[in-house]
Amino acid sequence: MKEKLSIVKIGGNVIEDEKALDIFLTAFSKLEGLKILVHGGGKLATQLATRLGIKSNLVDGRRITDKATVDIITMVYAGLANKKIVAQLQSKKVNAIGLSGADGNSIQAHKRPVKDIDYGFVGDIDGVNSELLKNFLSINLTPVFCAISHDGKGQLLNTNADTITSEIAIAMASDFDTTLYYCFEKKGVLLDINNSESVVKYINTAKYKELLSQGIIADGMLPKLHNCFHALENDVEKVCLGDDSMLDKNAELFTTLTL
């Protein structure tokens, strides 16, 4: 019987709210068993770029990552955001270790090829070093990943945190009974965006296609749900979406996705 592993992704809206972050990290610290945390930090990066007089360029909500922006996101993601989270987890008796994809060659990627848009130094993941992560877990260390990978040639790459989360879950699924949690500000996938209680509790492949055709899953939820089903199709046991309350084992109001 495989040991249970929880892999949790936390959104940038939570990171920039100190009270919300503390509530989330408390819930994360109480998760039983082995766990891994992945975080973004896009809004903090935008704020720092503005303070330094560097313009943030976004196309359809996606950041164009030039050389100056790589420096900014490294400072924010791998530095400020990551180390604040690690320090707070230590205060909650979770022995966390902060990582980018370059550390221990944990996440290698390649620069996204230019098609219609040149996203700059953005990484598409080639592989996750699952042996390294297993070694950390075996000595009771909790990896905390920021949204940065590397290309093996010295270049850091801005990489979607949802994608990093699903690829880590897939890499670990052969050795662990893996559950993936996407934590964000909503209680789950909503039937009515204006009604925070209208959570769709269970979504399988057929229901997913139905919600897509109805336009209920749209905009920012599209890539998130794509990552969810990509993980499920690659042996991840279960995927959950909701706010931090879903990390409580008695929680009821969140979305669970299965094939």
C-alpha positions as CSV (number, residue, x, y, z in Angstrom):
1,M,0.0,0.0,0.0
2,K,1.4,3.4,-1.1
3,E,2.1,6.1,1.4
4,K,-0.2,9.2,1.1
5,L,1.3,12.4,-0.3
6,S,-0.5,15.8,-0.5
7,I,0.7,18.3,-3.0
8,V,-0.8,21.8,-2.5
9,K,-0.7,24.9,-4.8
10,I,-1.4,28.3,-3.2
11,G,-2.4,31.3,-5.3
12,G,-0.8,34.7,-5.4
13,N,-3.9,36.4,-3.9
14,V,-3.4,34.5,-0.7
15,I,0.4,35.2,-0.5
16,E,0.0,38.9,-0.6
17,D,-2.6,38.9,2.2
18,E,-0.7,38.2,5.5
19,K,-3.8,37.1,7.5
20,A,-5.0,34.8,4.7
21,L,-1.5,33.4,4.3
22,D,-1.3,32.6,8.0
23,I,-4.7,30.9,7.9
24,F,-3.6,28.8,4.9
25,L,-0.2,27.8,6.3
26,T,-1.9,26.8,9.6
27,A,-4.2,24.6,7.6
28,F,-1.3,23.2,5.5
29,S,0.7,22.5,8.7
30,K,-2.2,20.3,10.0
31,L,-2.4,18.2,6.9
32,E,-1.5,14.6,7.9
33,G,1.3,12.8,6.3
34,L,3.9,13.8,3.7
35,K,3.3,17.1,1.8
36,I,4.7,19.4,-0.8
37,L,3.8,23.1,-1.3
38,V,4.0,25.1,-4.6
39,H,3.4,28.9,-4.8
40,G,3.3,31.7,-7.3
41,G,3.6,35.4,-6.5
42,G,2.8,37.3,-9.7
43,K,1.1,40.2,-8.0
44,L,4.0,40.8,-5.6
45,A,6.4,40.7,-8.6
46,T,4.3,43.3,-10.5
47,Q,4.4,45.5,-7.4
48,L,8.2,45.3,-7.1
49,A,8.6,45.9,-10.8
50,T,6.5,49.0,-10.5
51,R,8.6,50.3,-7.6
52,L,11.7,49.7,-9.6
53,G,10.3,51.5,-12.7
54,I,10.2,48.2,-14.8
55,K,7.0,47.9,-16.8
56,S,5.1,44.5,-16.5
57,N,3.9,43.3,-19.8
58,L,1.0,40.9,-19.8
59,V,-0.8,39.4,-22.7
60,D,-4.2,37.6,-22.0
61,G,-3.1,37.5,-18.3
62,R,0.2,35.9,-19.1
63,R,3.4,37.6,-18.2
64,I,6.0,38.4,-20.9
65,T,9.3,37.5,-19.2
66,D,12.2,39.5,-20.5
67,K,15.7,39.6,-18.8
68,A,14.7,42.3,-16.3
69,T,11.5,40.4,-15.4
70,V,13.5,37.2,-14.8
71,D,15.5,39.1,-12.2
72,I,12.3,40.5,-10.6
73,I,10.5,37.2,-10.4
74,T,13.7,35.5,-9.0
75,M,13.9,38.1,-6.3
76,V,10.2,37.8,-5.4
77,Y,9.4,34.1,-6.0
78,A,12.6,32.4,-5.0
79,G,13.5,35.1,-2.4
80,L,10.9,37.1,-0.6
81,A,7.8,35.0,-1.1
82,N,9.5,31.6,-0.7
83,K,11.5,32.4,2.4
84,K,8.6,34.1,4.2
85,I,6.5,31.0,3.6
86,V,9.4,28.7,4.7
87,A,10.0,30.8,7.9
88,Q,6.3,30.8,8.8
89,L,6.1,27.0,8.3
90,Q,9.0,26.6,10.6
91,S,7.1,28.6,13.2
92,K,4.3,26.0,12.8
93,K,6.6,23.1,13.3
94,V,6.8,22.1,9.6
95,N,10.5,21.5,8.6
96,A,10.2,23.2,5.2
97,I,12.9,23.7,2.6
98,G,12.5,26.4,-0.1
99,L,13.3,25.4,-3.7
100,S,13.4,26.7,-7.2
101,G,13.6,24.2,-10.1
102,A,17.3,24.9,-10.3
103,D,18.0,23.7,-6.8
104,G,19.1,20.0,-6.9
105,N,18.1,20.0,-10.6
106,S,14.6,19.5,-9.3
107,I,12.6,20.8,-12.3
108,Q,14.2,21.1,-15.7
109,A,12.5,22.9,-18.6
110,H,13.0,24.4,-22.0
111,K,12.3,27.9,-23.2
112,R,8.8,28.0,-24.7
113,P,9.1,28.1,-28.6
114,V,7.8,31.3,-30.2
115,K,4.5,30.8,-32.1
116,D,2.1,33.7,-32.2
117,I,3.6,35.4,-29.1
118,D,7.1,35.5,-27.7
119,Y,6.7,35.0,-24.0
120,G,10.4,35.4,-23.4
121,F,12.1,33.4,-20.6
122,V,9.1,31.1,-19.9
123,G,9.6,27.4,-19.3
124,D,7.7,24.4,-20.4
125,I,8.6,21.5,-18.2
126,D,10.7,18.5,-19.4
127,G,11.1,16.6,-16.1
128,V,10.8,16.5,-12.3
129,N,13.6,15.0,-10.2
130,S,11.3,12.7,-8.2
131,E,14.3,10.9,-6.5
132,L,15.4,14.1,-5.0
133,L,11.9,14.9,-3.7
134,K,11.6,11.3,-2.3
135,N,14.9,11.8,-0.4
136,F,13.7,15.1,1.1
137,L,10.4,13.5,2.2
138,S,12.2,10.5,3.6
139,I,14.0,12.8,6.1
140,N,10.8,14.6,7.0
141,L,11.6,17.8,4.9
142,T,8.6,19.5,3.3
143,P,9.6,21.0,-0.1
144,V,8.3,24.5,-0.9
145,F,8.6,25.3,-4.6
146,C,8.4,28.7,-6.2
147,A,7.3,29.0,-9.9
148,I,10.8,29.0,-11.4
149,S,12.4,26.2,-13.4
150,H,15.8,26.1,-15.3
151,D,17.0,24.9,-18.7
152,G,20.2,23.1,-17.5
153,K,22.3,25.7,-19.3
154,G,22.3,28.3,-16.6
155,Q,19.0,30.1,-17.5
156,L,16.2,30.4,-15.0
157,L,12.7,30.3,-16.5
158,N,9.4,31.7,-15.3
159,T,7.0,28.7,-15.1
160,N,3.3,28.4,-14.5
161,A,2.8,27.3,-10.8
162,D,-0.3,25.2,-11.7
163,T,1.7,23.3,-14.2
164,I,4.6,22.8,-11.8
165,T,2.1,21.4,-9.3
166,S,0.5,18.9,-11.7
167,E,3.9,17.8,-13.0
168,I,5.3,17.2,-9.5
169,A,2.1,15.2,-8.7
170,I,2.5,13.1,-11.8
171,A,6.2,12.5,-11.1
172,M,5.4,11.3,-7.6
173,A,2.2,9.3,-8.4
174,S,4.1,6.0,-9.2
175,D,5.5,5.9,-5.6
176,F,2.7,7.6,-3.6
177,D,-1.0,7.7,-3.2
178,T,-1.1,11.3,-4.4
179,T,-3.8,14.0,-3.9
180,L,-3.4,17.3,-5.5
181,Y,-5.0,20.4,-4.0
182,Y,-5.4,23.7,-5.8
183,C,-6.1,26.4,-3.2
184,F,-7.4,29.7,-4.3
185,E,-9.9,32.4,-3.1
186,K,-13.1,30.5,-4.3
187,K,-14.7,27.6,-2.6
188,G,-14.4,25.5,-5.7
189,V,-15.8,25.5,-9.3
190,L,-18.9,27.6,-9.2
191,L,-22.1,27.2,-11.2
192,D,-22.8,30.9,-10.6
193,I,-19.8,33.2,-10.3
194,N,-21.8,35.6,-8.2
195,N,-22.9,32.9,-5.7
196,S,-19.9,31.7,-3.6
197,E,-21.9,28.7,-2.3
198,S,-22.9,27.3,-5.8
199,V,-20.0,24.8,-5.7
200,V,-20.0,21.9,-8.1
201,K,-18.9,19.2,-5.6
202,Y,-17.9,16.5,-8.1
203,I,-16.6,16.7,-11.6
204,N,-15.7,13.8,-13.8
205,T,-14.7,13.8,-17.5
206,A,-18.3,13.8,-18.7
207,K,-19.3,16.6,-16.3
208,Y,-16.2,18.6,-17.3
209,K,-17.2,18.5,-21.0
210,E,-20.8,19.5,-20.0
211,L,-19.6,22.5,-18.0
212,L,-17.2,23.5,-20.8
213,S,-20.0,23.5,-23.3
214,Q,-22.2,25.6,-21.0
215,G,-19.4,28.2,-20.6
216,I,-19.4,27.7,-16.8
217,I,-15.7,26.7,-16.9
218,A,-14.1,29.7,-18.7
219,D,-11.2,32.2,-18.6
220,G,-8.7,31.5,-15.8
221,M,-10.4,28.3,-14.8
222,L,-9.7,26.7,-18.3
223,P,-5.9,26.2,-17.8
224,K,-6.4,25.2,-14.2
225,L,-8.9,22.5,-15.0
226,H,-6.7,21.4,-18.0
227,N,-3.8,20.8,-15.5
228,C,-6.2,18.9,-13.1
229,F,-7.3,16.4,-15.8
230,H,-3.8,16.1,-17.1
231,A,-2.7,15.0,-13.6
232,L,-5.7,12.6,-13.3
233,E,-4.9,11.0,-16.7
234,N,-1.3,10.4,-15.4
235,D,-2.1,8.4,-12.3
236,V,-2.7,11.1,-9.7
237,E,-5.4,9.7,-7.4
238,K,-7.5,12.7,-6.8
239,V,-7.6,16.5,-7.4
240,C,-9.4,19.0,-5.2
241,L,-10.1,22.7,-5.8
242,G,-11.2,25.2,-3.2
243,D,-10.1,27.6,-0.5
244,D,-7.9,26.7,2.5
245,S,-10.9,25.2,4.4
246,M,-10.8,22.1,2.1
247,L,-7.5,21.1,3.8
248,D,-9.5,20.2,6.9
249,K,-10.4,16.5,6.8
250,N,-14.0,17.4,7.8
251,A,-14.5,19.9,5.0
252,E,-17.5,19.5,2.8
253,L,-17.7,22.5,0.4
254,F,-15.0,22.1,-2.3
255,T,-14.7,20.5,-5.7
256,T,-13.3,17.0,-6.2
257,L,-12.2,15.9,-9.7
258,T,-11.9,12.3,-10.8
259,L,-11.8,10.6,-14.2
